[in-house]
């Protein structure tokens, strides 16, 4: 197997970037989800409820980012230094506010009061102790440092979606883009679909990872990343074929057991 694609997302729940290589840090890929958009109470605002956030791209520029979107001129963000507390899925995390200009920019994009914050110290947020070790850390990703998906699993899901459409007399859809699932790394050449369900450890290039749990999927996967329009798939079909414990599953979560650079084309070895 080989590493086919690498993605990172500078601002949580906005558009990501495909890159040829990335530095693996203990809390995820370098620069991945260190920024977050929150409401006036410090709760995350995401593309689940505000799909237009996927129209925002953040380009790293030295120690900061430049925001681009369809609603305003690009904005170079300058993170502040004063700490504020937000909540990331119930866990309090201290971050730094990015100031009034950034707040106005993201508020105009979403259409409601919002602020942009930066996780200046990624060692602050622990991984769920049910799946991680006491010293495991994660940036502002939903729960774990990296998400892995495989092209074999997506091909099977596309076949299932086509079968569902045919049964219902619907127009046959085109294949889903992997970007819809917002992975960090995409594996090519797996022996069979969903083989990753059984993996417990793997090596990508020279970096080893623990596979700590499957990834339960939410309504964000139903948003087309090109049009920002919600549909029924893939949740409808995953519910038929990949539903247990009251959730639907696609991909697996990884925690690094080391650091280093991973590159497209690297060998992926199950340990």
C-alpha positions, 0 to 999 in steps of 0.5 A: 500500500502507499500514501496517495494523498495528504490534506490539512485544514488550517481553520477547522471546518473550512476548506483544506489543502492537498499537499505533497508532504507534511510534518507529523507532530504529536498533535497532528499534521503541522498547521492542521486545525490550529484555528477555529471559528466560535460564537459569542459563547465560545462554542465552535461554529462549523460547516455542519450548520454553516456550509458556506464555511467550506468556501473559506480557504486559509493559506499559511503565510509564515507564522499566520494565515491569509483568509480568502472567501467569496464575500470579502477581500483577503485578510491577513490574520494576526493572532493576539496574545490574550488568552480566552477559554472556549469549549471544543465539544464540551472540553474547555480549551484556552486559545488566543483571540484573533482580533476585531478584523478577523471577527468581522471577516468571519461574521460576514462570511457566516452571517452571524456574530463570530470570532476567530481564535488560534490554539497557540499551544497545542499541548493544552488539549488532551485526547479522550482518555478512553482511547488515548494515553495520558500524554496524547494531545490533539489540536482543534480537530474533532477528537484525534490527531489524524484521520485515515481513509482508503480509496478501496473503501470509497470505491465500495461506498460509491458502488453501494450508493449507485445500488441505492439510487437504482433501487429507488429509481433515482438518477445514478450519481457520480462518484463522491470526492474523498474531500467530502470526508475531510481525511488527513491521509488517504491510503491507496492499494488496500487489499479490500474495502474497509480493511482499515477497520482491523488495523491497530498499528501502521507505519507511513514512511518512517512514522508509526501510528496507533489506530485508536478507533473508527470514525463516526460520520456526521451530516458534514459528509452530506455537504458537497465541498464544491457547491456547499449544498446538502444532500442525502448521501453518503449518510443514507447508504452508510446507514444501510451498510456501516451502521452500529452503536447507533452511528455510521462509520467511515475511516479510522482515527490515528495517534502518532507514536513519533514525528517526521515527514510523510510524503505522497507515495510513501509505503504504508505498512500494517504492523 
